[in-house]
Amino acid sequence: MRYQAKSVLIGRKKSTKKDDNVRPCFISLFDENNPHLSTEGPREVLEFEDVHKVIIEDLKVNYLLPGNDLVINDISEFEVEKSGPHVIIRA
């Protein structure tokens, strides 16, 4: 599916399964850059279960060391696809 946002924040959730190779993850959509510095919540949250890997193609990504999240700024439109145990993000 295609989405519009200024930035996204990608994170993982705690696994409720015994399989350590997969876990739930989320992609939060924001209308401003650097959403981790704002008190505003996301405009929309996409949630995925049983994800082994998030593949990010053709995007500039910042990894936030104080947490476990990735921030992608300065986007306008992107595509998210779930393919088996992988979530693929393309701009």
C-alpha positions as CSV (number, residue, x, y, z in Angstrom):
1,M,0.0,0.0,0.0
2,R,1.1,3.6,-0.6
3,Y,1.1,6.2,2.2
4,Q,1.8,9.8,2.5
5,A,3.8,11.3,5.4
6,K,6.6,13.7,6.2
7,S,8.4,11.2,8.4
8,V,8.0,7.7,9.8
9,L,9.2,6.0,13.0
10,I,9.8,2.2,12.8
11,G,10.0,0.2,16.0
12,R,9.5,-3.3,17.4
13,K,7.2,-4.5,20.1
14,K,7.7,-7.2,22.6
15,S,7.2,-10.7,21.3
16,T,4.5,-12.8,22.8
17,K,5.7,-16.0,21.0
18,K,8.4,-18.4,21.8
19,D,10.0,-17.9,18.4
20,D,12.7,-15.2,18.8
21,N,13.1,-14.9,15.1
22,V,9.9,-13.0,14.6
23,R,8.1,-10.3,16.5
24,P,5.5,-7.6,16.0
25,C,6.6,-4.2,14.7
26,F,5.0,-0.9,13.9
27,I,5.4,2.0,11.5
28,S,4.1,5.4,12.8
29,L,3.3,8.1,10.3
30,F,3.9,11.8,11.1
31,D,3.3,15.1,9.4
32,E,6.6,16.6,10.6
33,N,10.3,15.6,10.7
34,N,12.0,14.3,13.8
35,P,8.9,13.0,15.4
36,H,10.8,11.8,18.4
37,L,11.4,15.4,19.4
38,S,7.7,16.3,19.4
39,T,5.0,15.8,21.9
40,E,2.5,15.2,19.1
41,G,1.5,11.6,18.5
42,P,1.5,9.8,15.1
43,R,-1.2,10.5,12.5
44,E,-1.5,6.8,11.8
45,V,0.2,3.6,13.0
46,L,0.6,0.5,10.9
47,E,1.1,-2.7,12.8
48,F,2.5,-6.0,11.6
49,E,2.8,-9.4,13.3
50,D,5.4,-12.1,12.9
51,V,8.1,-9.9,11.3
52,H,11.6,-11.2,10.9
53,K,13.2,-8.3,9.1
54,V,12.3,-4.8,7.9
55,I,13.9,-4.0,4.6
56,I,14.3,-0.3,3.8
57,E,15.1,0.5,0.2
58,D,16.4,3.8,-1.2
59,L,15.8,5.9,1.9
60,K,18.1,7.9,4.3
61,V,17.6,6.4,7.8
62,N,18.7,7.6,11.3
63,Y,19.0,5.1,14.1
64,L,18.1,6.5,17.5
65,L,20.6,5.1,20.0
66,P,18.6,6.0,23.2
67,G,15.8,3.7,21.9
68,N,15.2,1.0,19.5
69,D,13.6,3.0,16.8
70,L,14.5,4.2,13.3
71,V,13.4,7.6,11.9
72,I,13.0,8.4,8.3
73,N,12.7,12.1,7.6
74,D,12.0,14.2,4.4
75,I,9.7,11.8,2.6
76,S,6.4,12.5,0.9
77,E,5.1,9.2,-0.3
78,F,6.3,5.6,0.4
79,E,5.1,2.1,0.0
80,V,4.8,-0.7,2.6
81,E,4.6,-4.3,1.6
82,K,4.4,-7.4,3.8
83,S,6.1,-10.3,2.1
84,G,6.2,-13.5,4.2
85,P,8.2,-12.6,7.4
86,H,9.5,-9.4,5.9
87,V,8.1,-5.8,5.8
88,I,9.5,-3.8,2.8
89,I,9.5,0.0,2.8
90,R,10.2,1.8,-0.4
91,A,10.1,5.5,-1.4
